[in-house]
Amino acid sequence: MNENDVDGGAGPVTNKALLTVAGVLLAIPIVALLWVGSFARVEPTLAGFPFFIWYQLLWVFLCAACTLAAYRIVLVARPRRPMSTRAGSGRKASR
């Protein structure tokens, strides 16, 4: 066995720029909801609800969309390593 046969744990290259984009997507809802001065008002109302209420409700859906987008970006940025086909790689033999 030589050095080329051993898997040193090195996997596919991670795209750090895409991971940064995913991080920004996750930070957008946090910043938007912690910046209280931007939505702490009653007007404009929508269907009788003050701005504060429908703004918060809108961010429930926007946060889900940002999280989904970040998840998909991370999947592209960090590709999975192919499964090892070597015998005895930790799998139990089926009976």
C-alpha positions in Angstrom: 0.0 0.0 0.0 1.4 3.3 -0.9 0.5 6.9 0.0 -1.9 7.3 -3.0 -4.1 4.5 -1.7 -4.9 6.1 1.6 -7.8 8.5 1.8 -6.4 11.4 3.9 -9.8 12.9 4.5 -9.5 15.3 1.7 -12.8 15.8 -0.1 -14.0 18.0 -2.8 -13.0 21.7 -2.7 -15.4 23.9 -0.8 -16.5 27.1 -2.6 -16.1 29.7 0.1 -17.7 32.5 -1.9 -20.9 30.5 -2.1 -20.8 29.8 1.6 -20.5 33.6 2.2 -23.6 34.2 0.1 -25.4 31.5 2.1 -24.3 33.3 5.3 -25.6 36.6 4.1 -28.9 35.0 3.2 -29.2 33.7 6.7 -28.3 37.1 8.2 -30.8 39.1 6.2 -33.9 38.0 8.3 -32.0 38.4 11.6 -31.0 41.9 10.8 -34.4 42.8 9.4 -36.2 41.6 12.5 -33.7 43.0 15.0 -33.8 46.5 13.5 -37.0 47.4 15.3 -36.9 51.1 14.3 -37.7 50.1 10.7 -41.1 48.5 11.6 -42.2 49.9 14.9 -45.2 51.9 13.6 -48.9 51.4 13.0 -49.3 52.8 9.5 -49.7 51.6 6.8 -52.4 49.1 7.8 -53.3 46.0 5.7 -56.8 44.5 6.1 -57.0 46.3 9.5 -53.7 44.9 10.8 -51.0 47.4 11.8 -47.7 47.4 9.9 -45.9 45.8 12.8 -48.1 42.7 12.6 -48.1 42.1 8.9 -44.4 42.9 8.6 -43.6 40.2 11.1 -45.9 37.7 9.4 -44.3 38.5 6.0 -40.9 37.7 7.4 -42.1 34.2 8.4 -42.3 33.3 4.7 -39.3 35.4 3.7 -37.2 33.7 6.4 -38.2 30.3 5.1 -37.3 31.3 1.5 -33.9 32.6 2.6 -33.2 29.5 4.6 -34.1 27.2 1.7 -32.0 29.3 -0.7 -29.0 29.1 1.7 -29.5 25.4 2.1 -29.4 24.8 -1.6 -26.4 27.1 -2.0 -24.5 25.1 0.7 -25.3 21.9 -1.1 -23.6 23.3 -4.3 -20.7 24.9 -2.4 -19.9 21.7 -0.5 -20.3 18.7 -2.8 -20.4 15.3 -1.1 -17.6 12.9 -1.4 -18.5 9.7 -3.2 -19.1 6.7 -1.0 -16.2 4.3 -0.7 -16.5 1.0 -2.5 -13.8 -0.7 -0.6 -14.7 -3.9 1.3 -14.9 -3.5 5.1 -15.4 0.3 4.9 -17.6 0.2 8.0 -20.7 -1.4 6.5 -22.1 -4.6 8.1 -22.6 -7.5 5.8 -26.2 -8.3 5.1 -27.5 -11.7 6.2 
